[in-house]
């Protein structure tokens, strides 16, 4: 569950983020390398989301101005989520890859890039799961203690177009779904198409080998 990236000449970096759980330093180190390339593909397929702080940092690296992510609309109050602009942002073209496994912060990143016309989105409609929930853990009993809990939704996130992504998801600018045969053969036509759009020739077979599956090390 770590960030991986590949540099394809001076023209393109492909960044694959499996989740949004990285420190500002880690994101900064990656983007320092990305700034040396003309274009960037951010692959968020299968990314379930994670830390809103990681989302803010990554979005900040894309803009030279403050950008509103969304309004957090809760039961008692509302609060805007803002990504601060960077003094040295990435200025090249950006394509974001998503699928139906992209949720939460992954969806928010893709939609902000769409709404701000900073990048285009390729792939499948996202999960539509962005509401924030709080876990409440309780217990009852003395001699025999029973533990229980509940996850209660407390905030919805309303984007700058005044719409929520909950149960809706992000509709890609270019809908691209790999066939079952392509998946079985280890090909990645979606990544190949994005690279082609950015001027890098990459077959779907080559694209499918860029980020091989990594097994977690045994303890």
C-alpha positions as CSV (number, residue, x, y, z in Angstrom):
1,X,0.0,0.0,0.0
2,X,2.7,2.5,-1.0
3,X,2.8,5.1,-3.7
4,X,4.6,4.0,-6.9
5,X,5.6,6.0,-9.9
6,X,7.3,5.6,-13.2
7,X,9.0,8.2,-15.4
8,X,8.6,7.6,-19.1
9,X,11.3,9.9,-20.5
10,X,11.0,13.7,-20.0
11,X,7.4,13.6,-21.2
12,X,5.5,11.7,-18.6
13,X,5.3,10.5,-15.1
14,X,2.7,7.9,-14.0
15,X,1.8,8.1,-10.3
16,X,-0.2,5.2,-8.8
17,X,-1.7,5.9,-5.4
18,X,-3.4,2.9,-3.7
19,X,-4.8,5.1,-0.9
20,X,-4.7,8.6,0.5
21,X,-2.6,7.9,3.6
22,X,0.7,9.6,2.8
23,X,2.6,12.4,4.6
24,X,3.1,15.8,3.1
25,X,6.8,15.1,2.9
26,X,6.1,11.9,0.8
27,X,3.8,13.7,-1.5
28,X,6.2,16.6,-1.8
29,X,9.1,14.2,-2.8
30,X,7.0,12.6,-5.5
31,X,5.8,15.9,-6.9
32,X,9.4,17.3,-7.0
33,X,10.1,14.5,-9.5
34,X,6.9,15.1,-11.3
35,X,7.8,18.7,-11.9
36,X,10.7,17.6,-14.1
37,X,8.2,15.9,-16.5
38,X,5.8,17.6,-18.9
39,X,2.7,15.5,-18.1
40,X,1.3,13.5,-15.3
41,X,-1.1,10.6,-15.0
42,X,-2.5,10.1,-11.5
43,X,-3.9,6.5,-11.2
44,X,-6.5,6.3,-8.5
45,X,-8.2,3.1,-9.7
46,X,-9.2,0.9,-6.7
47,X,-8.2,3.7,-4.3
48,X,-10.7,3.7,-1.4
49,X,-9.7,7.1,-0.1
50,X,-8.3,7.9,3.3
51,X,-6.9,11.1,4.8
52,X,-8.4,14.5,3.9
53,X,-5.0,16.0,4.8
54,X,-3.3,13.9,2.0
55,X,-6.0,15.0,-0.4
56,X,-5.4,18.7,0.5
57,X,-1.6,18.3,0.0
58,X,-1.9,16.6,-3.3
59,X,-4.4,19.1,-4.7
60,X,-2.2,22.0,-3.4
61,X,0.6,20.6,-5.6
62,X,-1.7,21.1,-8.7
63,X,-2.7,24.8,-8.2
64,X,-1.0,28.2,-7.7
65,X,-4.1,29.4,-5.9
66,X,-6.4,28.3,-3.1
67,X,-9.1,25.9,-4.3
68,X,-12.2,24.9,-2.4
69,X,-12.6,21.1,-2.3
70,X,-16.1,21.1,-0.9
71,X,-18.3,22.3,1.9
72,X,-18.7,19.9,4.8
73,X,-22.4,20.1,5.6
74,X,-23.1,18.6,9.0
75,X,-25.9,18.2,11.4
76,X,-24.8,21.3,13.3
77,X,-22.5,23.4,11.2
78,X,-20.9,23.8,7.8
79,X,-17.2,24.3,7.0
80,X,-15.4,24.6,3.7
81,X,-12.5,22.3,2.9
82,X,-9.7,24.3,1.2
83,X,-6.5,23.3,-0.5
84,X,-3.9,26.0,-0.3
85,X,-2.2,27.0,-3.5
86,X,1.5,26.1,-4.0
87,X,4.3,28.6,-4.8
88,X,5.7,25.9,-7.2
89,X,2.9,23.8,-8.5
90,X,3.0,21.2,-11.2
91,X,2.0,23.0,-14.4
92,X,1.8,20.3,-17.0
93,X,-1.2,18.4,-18.3
94,X,-2.9,15.9,-15.9
95,X,-5.0,12.9,-16.6
96,X,-6.7,11.2,-13.6
97,X,-7.6,7.5,-13.9
98,X,-10.6,6.2,-11.8
99,X,-12.9,3.2,-11.7
100,X,-15.8,1.9,-9.6
101,X,-13.4,1.1,-6.8
102,X,-12.3,4.8,-6.5
103,X,-14.0,6.2,-3.5
104,X,-14.0,9.1,-1.0
105,X,-10.8,11.2,-1.4
106,X,-10.1,9.6,-4.7
107,X,-13.4,10.8,-6.0
108,X,-13.0,14.3,-4.5
109,X,-9.6,14.7,-6.2
110,X,-10.9,13.7,-9.6
111,X,-14.0,15.9,-9.3
112,X,-12.0,19.0,-8.2
113,X,-9.7,18.5,-11.1
114,X,-12.7,18.4,-13.4
115,X,-14.5,21.3,-11.9
116,X,-11.5,23.5,-11.9
117,X,-10.7,22.4,-15.5
118,X,-7.2,21.4,-14.3
119,X,-7.3,17.9,-15.6
120,X,-9.4,15.3,-17.4
121,X,-10.7,12.0,-16.0
122,X,-10.5,8.7,-17.8
123,X,-12.1,5.3,-16.7
124,X,-15.3,4.3,-15.1
125,X,-17.8,6.0,-12.9
126,X,-16.6,6.1,-9.3
127,X,-18.1,4.6,-6.2
128,X,-20.2,7.5,-4.9
129,X,-19.1,7.1,-1.3
130,X,-17.9,10.4,0.1
131,X,-20.0,11.1,3.3
132,X,-17.9,11.3,6.5
133,X,-18.9,9.0,9.3
134,X,-17.8,8.9,12.9
135,X,-17.3,5.6,14.8
136,X,-18.8,5.4,18.3
137,X,-17.6,2.6,20.5
138,X,-19.6,1.7,23.7
139,X,-19.8,-1.1,26.2
140,X,-22.3,-2.4,28.7
141,X,-22.3,-4.8,31.6
142,X,-20.0,-5.4,34.6
143,X,-19.4,-9.1,35.2
144,X,-19.9,-9.8,31.5
145,X,-18.9,-6.9,29.4
146,X,-20.5,-6.5,25.9
147,X,-18.8,-4.2,23.5
148,X,-20.7,-2.6,20.7
149,X,-20.5,0.4,18.4
150,X,-22.0,2.3,15.5
151,X,-20.8,4.2,12.6
152,X,-22.9,7.4,12.1
153,X,-22.8,9.7,9.1
154,X,-22.2,13.2,10.3
155,X,-21.1,15.2,7.2
156,X,-21.9,15.3,3.5
157,X,-19.5,17.0,1.1
158,X,-21.1,19.5,-1.3
159,X,-18.9,20.3,-4.3
160,X,-18.6,23.8,-5.8
161,X,-21.2,22.9,-8.4
162,X,-23.6,22.6,-5.3
163,X,-23.9,18.8,-5.8
164,X,-22.9,15.8,-3.7
165,X,-21.1,12.8,-5.1
166,X,-22.8,10.5,-2.6
167,X,-24.5,7.6,-4.5
168,X,-23.7,9.5,-7.7
169,X,-19.9,9.3,-8.2
170,X,-17.7,11.1,-10.7
171,X,-18.6,10.6,-14.4
172,X,-15.3,10.4,-16.4
173,X,-14.7,12.8,-19.2
174,X,-13.8,9.8,-21.2
175,X,-15.5,6.5,-20.3
176,X,-13.1,3.7,-20.8
177,X,-13.7,0.1,-19.5
178,X,-11.2,-2.7,-20.1
179,X,-12.8,-5.8,-21.5
180,X,-12.8,-9.1,-19.5
181,X,-10.3,-10.5,-22.0
182,X,-7.9,-7.5,-21.4
183,X,-8.1,-7.9,-17.7
184,X,-7.5,-11.7,-17.9
185,X,-4.5,-11.1,-20.2
186,X,-3.0,-8.4,-17.9
187,X,-3.5,-5.6,-20.4
188,X,-4.3,-2.0,-19.4
189,X,-6.0,-0.2,-22.3
190,X,-7.1,2.7,-20.1
191,X,-3.6,3.6,-19.0
192,X,-2.3,3.1,-22.6
193,X,-5.0,5.5,-23.9
194,X,-4.1,8.1,-21.4
195,X,-0.4,7.9,-22.2
196,X,-1.3,8.1,-25.9
197,X,-3.3,11.3,-25.3
198,X,-0.2,12.8,-23.6
199,X,2.1,11.9,-26.6
200,X,3.7,8.7,-25.2
201,X,3.3,5.5,-27.2
202,X,2.4,2.7,-24.9
203,X,0.7,-0.5,-25.8
204,X,-1.9,-2.0,-23.5
205,X,0.4,-4.9,-22.9
206,X,3.2,-2.6,-21.8
207,X,0.9,-0.5,-19.7
208,X,-0.3,-3.7,-17.9
209,X,3.2,-4.5,-16.8
210,X,4.2,-1.1,-15.4
211,X,2.8,-1.7,-11.9
212,X,2.8,-5.5,-11.2
213,X,0.9,-6.7,-8.3
214,X,2.9,-6.8,-5.1
215,X,2.2,-9.3,-2.3
216,X,2.5,-8.0,1.2
217,X,5.6,-9.4,3.0
218,X,5.0,-12.2,5.5
219,X,5.5,-11.3,9.1
